[in-house]
Amino acid sequence: MFSPAFRPSELARTFSIVARDPATGHLGVAVQSHWFNVGRLVCWAEPGVGVVATQAMVNPSFGPLGLSAMAAGQPAPEVLASLLAADEGRAMRQVAMVDAQGRVAAHTGAQCMAEAGHEVGQGFSVQANIMANDRVWPAMAAAFRAAQGDLAERLLAALDAAQAEGGDLRGQQSAAILVVDNVRSDKPWEHVELELRVEDHPEPLVELRRLLTLERAYGHMNRGDDLLGKNQVEEALVEYRTAAEMAPSIAELPFWQAVTLAELGRSDEAQAAFTAAFRGDPNLRELLRRLPAAGLLHVDPEQLAVYLRA
């Protein structure tokens, strides 16, 4: 009986980057591939511990095992050496990791499909296999070093540079980015700064950037809620307006801004915001109608009727 040497589901032919931001201590990993849902296989991170990218003939256990060893205090180079020593398939693996102290380790097995390679820099590593050419990962490293902005922006700059240089020989399909903060905690889910995946898209990096904009818009909305809870009303409204301006296609953002204004008794501003929201999504009128019964809006029936006519 024919027995294949590998399963297609084990493939993660791709380009990726792992990095630590020295200014914040944030740790991140980002990836793009012509394979469905590549982020599930490649990207691993734990706040205050480290990040791992495992790819090529992927060994997914390198993610949790690598993080566990780094959490126990082992530096990334020792962790990677130990994992590879115990792995009979190491010649087909490509893996990189960065620990919370910024120590970096990377490996490209001799049997990784060309073009394949990696480049390690200060606090980061870029790696790629089955690329269109051998200029891809050097372009990623150069772009990351030169990029401005927060860690997410710099990670995406590296991915964009890879694609601009030719990228995956097979084209594009999925992408992912994961960023965690520098706080170790027994509630690690509270310290995930960013986690986005594009499972299947003709231009996954374009879509990933669109999602990042939405993520940041909703971040402003959440900060507005926090400020409102502290009775910092004007500051909260600035955050709400910023969220709506960043994502004008999301009608629900001005809607909740309008609800807040209505609660504050700022009826003229609320009506203008409701008008913008209803223009984007008429169904929000019915949502507004239901809010008083749920205890989420406290206005008299006459004023509610005015808002519904907005």
VOGU-3710 file (C-alpha; in Angstrom, 3 decimals, decimal comma):
1> mfspafrpse> 0,000/0,000/0,000  1,233/3,469/-0,880  2,194/5,485/2,191  3,067/9,147/1,621  6,108/10,545/3,371  4,046/13,455/4,624  0,494/14,677/4,920  -0,458/17,878/3,065  -2,058/19,103/6,301  1,435/19,201/7,842
11> lartfsivar> 2,680/21,698/5,280  3,159/25,333/6,217  5,162/26,637/3,266  5,287/30,257/4,153  7,104/33,380/5,315  6,925/34,670/8,873  8,517/36,924/11,463  8,910/36,698/15,239  10,012/39,751/17,195  10,220/41,575/20,513
21> dpatghlgva> 9,668/45,326/20,779  12,467/46,644/23,029  10,457/49,756/23,933  7,383/47,951/25,271  8,497/44,345/25,711  5,615/43,254/23,497  6,161/40,011/21,594  4,736/39,275/18,178  4,538/36,792/15,345  3,074/37,281/11,873
31> vqshwfnvgr> 2,774/35,018/8,849  1,458/34,753/5,279  1,114/31,624/3,132  -0,649/29,969/0,259  -2,348/27,555/2,641  -5,702/27,743/4,371  -5,700/29,088/7,949  -1,922/29,194/8,277  -2,051/31,076/11,572  -3,463/28,059/13,397
41> lvcwaepgvg> -0,317/26,055/12,635  2,438/28,667/12,692  1,732/31,328/15,321  2,287/30,742/19,044  2,742/33,260/21,847  2,474/33,632/25,601  2,518/37,020/27,349  5,762/37,734/29,160  7,268/34,468/27,894  7,933/34,381/24,164
51> vvatqamvnp> 6,740/33,762/20,617  7,272/30,872/18,218  6,785/30,397/14,473  6,885/26,756/13,383  6,567/26,013/9,664  7,788/24,124/6,557  7,004/20,464/7,385  5,431/21,923/10,458  5,746/20,369/13,896  2,962/22,145/15,816
61> sfgplglsam> 4,240/20,812/19,140  7,201/23,193/18,843  4,770/25,985/19,721  3,427/24,842/23,102  6,580/22,950/24,032  8,779/25,911/23,189  6,630/28,307/25,206  6,520/25,927/28,153  10,315/25,652/28,210  10,782/29,415/27,926
71> aagqpapevl> 8,236/29,911/30,716  10,403/27,631/32,859  13,330/30,014/32,333  15,239/28,446/29,451  16,541/30,934/26,858  15,240/30,606/23,327  18,485/29,205/21,817  18,597/26,392/24,380  14,915/25,641/23,890  15,225/25,361/20,128
81> asllaadegr> 18,349/23,202/20,333  16,569/20,813/22,693  13,463/20,573/20,518  15,474/19,896/17,372  17,661/17,283/19,071  14,563/15,266/19,909  12,969/15,640/16,456  13,817/13,110/13,755  12,222/15,382/11,157  14,372/18,416/11,965
91> amrqvamvda> 15,880/18,508/8,462  12,393/19,330/7,128  11,518/21,892/9,806  11,747/25,633/9,879  11,224/27,302/13,240  12,085/30,544/15,022  11,473/31,882/18,503  12,138/34,923/20,650  11,940/34,919/24,436  10,857/37,750/26,750
101> qgrvaahtga> 14,468/38,936/27,100  14,809/39,285/23,321  17,029/36,251/22,818  16,473/34,784/19,358  16,879/31,344/17,808  16,076/30,108/14,306  16,516/26,954/12,232  16,040/26,143/8,556  16,431/22,438/7,888  18,562/21,261/4,992
111> qcmaeaghev> 15,548/19,574/3,376  13,259/22,631/3,470  12,039/23,296/-0,042  13,893/26,015/-1,939  14,025/28,853/-1,823  14,351/28,706/1,952  16,291/30,541/4,603  16,190/32,845/7,597  17,875/35,958/8,962  18,284/36,747/12,647
121> gqgfsvqani> 18,525/40,334/13,857  18,420/42,176/17,162  15,329/40,813/18,871  13,783/39,295/15,745  13,995/36,582/13,127  12,495/36,310/9,644  12,151/32,955/7,893  10,688/31,656/4,661  10,470/28,539/2,524  9,244/27,689/-0,977
131> mandrvwpam> 9,707/31,334/-1,910  9,834/32,750/-5,422  13,461/33,734/-4,845  16,128/34,045/-2,152  15,643/37,809/-1,761  12,429/37,443/0,221  13,699/37,021/3,783  16,483/39,622/3,486  13,824/42,072/2,277  11,718/41,222/5,327
141> aaafraaqgd> 14,617/41,882/7,692  15,446/45,205/6,041  11,819/46,317/6,142  11,418/45,416/9,805  14,560/47,318/10,769  13,444/50,400/8,829  9,755/50,394/9,768  8,189/52,952/12,079  5,225/52,550/14,386  4,245/49,935/16,928
151> laerllaald> 5,182/46,278/16,761  2,124/45,313/14,711  2,950/47,900/12,047  6,560/46,721/11,863  5,526/43,061/11,583  3,141/43,861/8,752  5,826/45,936/7,025  7,998/42,824/6,961  5,201/40,729/5,454  4,470/43,384/2,838
161> aaqaeggdlr> 8,152/43,486/1,880  8,184/39,719/1,422  5,193/39,843/-0,873  6,637/42,756/-2,841  9,807/40,727/-3,405  7,854/37,788/-4,842  6,646/35,992/-1,731  5,347/32,438/-1,746  5,968/30,719/-5,072  2,364/29,493/-5,070
171> gqqsaailvv> 0,761/32,873/-4,360  -1,341/34,101/-1,451  -4,182/32,683/0,629  -4,053/33,305/4,383  -2,282/35,448/6,961  -2,215/36,045/10,698  -0,731/38,298/13,353  -0,483/37,742/17,102  0,929/40,256/19,596  1,058/39,807/23,372
181> dnvrsdkpwe> 2,317/42,085/26,131  5,212/41,628/28,549  3,182/40,629/31,616  3,262/37,039/32,836  -0,059/36,097/34,342  -2,275/33,184/35,281  -4,826/34,899/33,018  -2,818/35,152/29,800  -5,903/35,900/27,719  -6,052/39,317/29,382
191> hvelelrved> -2,644/40,217/27,939  -3,220/39,549/24,247  -2,758/42,883/22,505  -3,770/41,741/19,042  -4,887/38,510/17,396  -6,139/38,564/13,822  -6,446/35,863/11,180  -7,383/35,867/7,526  -8,281/32,277/6,745  -8,800/32,550/2,974
201> hpeplvelrr> -8,538/35,651/0,788  -7,033/36,554/-2,601  -5,072/39,368/-0,923  -4,665/38,298/2,700  -2,189/41,017/3,644  -4,522/43,734/2,369  -7,330/42,155/4,342  -5,146/41,826/7,429  -4,438/45,557/7,350  -8,152/46,287/6,991
211> lltleraygh> -8,827/44,150/10,052  -6,058/45,920/11,953  -7,776/49,252/11,271  -11,044/47,823/12,589  -9,266/46,410/15,625  -7,896/49,838/16,411  -11,255/51,516/15,839  -12,933/49,170/18,304  -10,008/49,779/20,663  -10,927/53,466/20,688
221> mnrgddllgk> -14,538/52,476/21,362  -13,486/50,334/24,311  -11,291/53,106/25,693  -14,285/55,407/25,412  -16,308/53,014/27,537  -13,536/52,904/30,138  -13,322/56,695/30,257  -17,078/57,027/30,536  -16,986/54,658/33,495  -14,549/57,101/35,125
231> nqveealvey> -16,915/60,003/34,357  -14,428/61,461/31,875  -17,215/62,287/29,461  -15,527/64,591/26,979  -12,505/62,311/26,679  -14,821/59,351/26,113  -16,687/61,157/23,349  -13,393/61,927/21,594  -12,604/58,200/21,596  -16,070/57,368/20,250
241> rtaaemapsi> -15,745/59,912/17,454  -12,307/58,615/16,563  -13,661/55,061/16,351  -16,465/56,126/14,008  -14,069/58,100/11,798  -11,630/55,192/11,526  -14,347/52,729/10,450  -17,049/54,697/8,615  -18,520/51,504/7,152  -19,482/50,218/10,623
251> aelpfwqavt> -22,769/51,928/11,408  -22,924/50,497/14,909  -20,023/52,673/16,078  -21,859/56,012/15,701  -24,988/54,274/16,998  -23,458/53,572/20,408  -21,942/57,030/20,450  -25,471/58,347/19,898  -26,818/56,211/22,744  -24,183/57,651/25,075
261> laelgrsdea> -25,067/61,202/24,016  -28,753/60,458/24,564  -28,020/59,145/28,052  -26,149/62,369/28,774  -29,117/64,439/27,644  -27,227/65,909/24,689  -30,183/65,387/22,396  -29,087/67,450/19,378  -25,729/65,673/19,156  -27,424/62,324/19,767
271> qaaftaafrg> -29,923/62,912/16,977  -27,161/63,763/14,501  -25,288/60,578/15,438  -28,462/58,480/15,187  -29,085/59,914/11,722  -25,607/58,807/10,600  -26,084/55,369/12,119  -29,518/54,778/10,586  -28,215/55,883/7,199  -25,665/53,091/7,406
281> dpnlrellrr> -28,002/50,447/8,810  -31,780/51,030/9,057  -32,146/47,977/11,316  -30,499/49,980/14,092  -33,801/51,840/14,506  -35,333/48,648/15,830  -32,342/48,094/18,108  -32,836/51,604/19,503  -36,509/50,859/20,077  -35,570/47,832/22,218
291> lpaagllhvd> -32,934/49,504/24,400  -35,212/51,125/27,027  -36,916/47,816/27,886  -33,463/46,256/28,364  -32,441/49,053/30,719  -29,770/50,315/28,318  -31,321/53,697/27,515  -33,170/56,038/29,855  -35,145/58,610/27,887  -38,837/59,462/27,925
301> peqlavylra> -41,061/58,012/25,165  -41,426/61,377/23,433  -37,688/61,828/23,111  -37,260/58,230/21,969  -39,805/58,873/19,208  -37,771/61,893/18,083  -34,619/59,817/17,889  -36,411/57,092/15,932  -37,404/59,644/13,318  -33,774/60,715/12,849
//
